[in-house]
Amino acid sequence: MKKQLLALFIIITFGIEAQTNTSFTFNINGSTVPAGLVSSLNEAAQRWSNYILITEPIKVNIFLVNNSQYPFSGLTLGNGRKNFTNAPINNYIYPTSLANQLAASELNVGEYDMDIYVNLYTPFYYGTGTPPNNKMDFITFIMHEIGHGLGFYSDGYVNPNNIGSFGNIPASALSPLTTSFPWRGQDSVPTIYDKYIIKESQSNLVGIAANNTSTLGDSIKFTSNYFDGPAFANSSNGGQAIKLSGGTGVFSLGVDLLHLHNSVCNSIMSYCWGLGDTVRKPANMEIGILKEIGWNINPAITINEIAVNENMINIYPNPSHDLFFFNSSLASEKIKSIELKNILGEKVAVINNNSFTDISHLANGIYFICVYTPDFQKVEKLIKGN
Ligand SMILES: [Zn+2]
């Protein structure tokens, strides 16, 4: 706790320091590479590497295709591993881009971490400026596809007979596309991302029904599924589970599960953005999801953008001399306790929601209001002054 408070203070004082090492490698397959594509790829990689900590290079394989018949602008097929050294949770598939970081070694020597099909039939805009209204921003687009390879990846599948499964996608379902790496066996093992998906106000999707049943098929196709990440993801979304895409009818490869709901704008992994739009930066909840599944996040980003959500908390006056009022929009049953701590992390007062607290007896200086809930903590700075 003490370390976290110190970090918070430093960030407020000095701001975020961006990483400069992208740590991505790209292999591009295609006879014609559009001008500007490579620099846009590198820009996207740079942007992702500002958020996630990369110690093992992430190996991206790109297939450039140009086919008006393909129903996609891009499609990512992810490599995965389970039960590796340092795997946080066994019997779930981790994307190799993440598994390699966790294992601190290259588990998939000779294989790429992800294959990204890019359909050049799409009118892409390659640049860092504002795309015209009839073009798709390539940086936003490829950050989205890389995001799938980082972990927004489900092994949920519903076959043409409405039979649903996790970890049971036959290679034939990918046809006419193929992977550069061996396709995972049909071992009924879900991805680590799948572990956290719940049916609205109900159970986890994994285990809600037997694998290879139409009941599971209906659940995968259900229109209100959520990513419920109790440790980190929900706290990046005001304490609520994060709504996933659903009901678009594109469910056969789990597509409805591995995107955020279309209403979630300013996010990379939703389809709120389109022609003429740019995002170019993951939303807080997307970082929360990546952290939930095991990614180490740039600590500056974590503290500054996730742990502190000022919209949910009101403190006034601040700075304060004797009495300050505290109010949080969190439901009262969600709050376990609210404590005032000094910069050493010592508790100096207990705070009640929607109430005044007297700090006239405390020394002038910086304090922290710590809000504890079953799922997460929030920290806000309070200045005691004259
Ligand atoms: Zn996608």
Residues whose N, C-alpha, C, O or C-beta is under 5 A from the ligand:
A	BS01	ZN	none
